[in-house]
Amino acid sequence: MMDPKIPYDDYPLPVVFLPNYENPPPWIPPQERIHHPDYNNELTQFLPRNVLLKKPPGAQLGFNIRGGKASQLGIFISKVVPDSDAHRAGLQEGDQVLSVNDVDFQDIEHSRAVEILKTAREIVMKVRFFPYNYQRQKERTVH
């Protein structure tokens, strides 16, 4: 800890004074964490999952996408229509689309992704919930 009596300008390096950390949570031994209420061990929501959608001719998909190659973050579900087949299949805002009908969607142009989704009658999607990158995606791109 630096001596608070030294004038600020006399410190040899740039200094940031931080307040003391208030009320740190009690330490919990690792072997007790799995059953502890303060620890959320439920990570399955972030695992990749497969979603199957059948789309009759002329029907809407029931979801919107954003992103693509330009953003370098991939394609994300940006909106899901309530009570649509997509909604019932478990798609949610913030899902990254990893692939559609065996086409890799992780480095695909936005327009190509839209074309594949619009023309397919049956859509087998591999998605994963990735809210952190979805936020970055929204900040980085307009569509």
ABEGO torsion letter per residue (X at the ends): XBBAABBAAABABBBBBBBBBBGBBBBBBAAAAAABAABBABAAAABBBBBBBBBBBGBBAGBBBBEEAAAGAEBBBABBBBGBAAAAAGBBBGBBBABBGGBBAABBBAAAAAAAAAABABBBBBBBBBAAAAAAAAAABAX
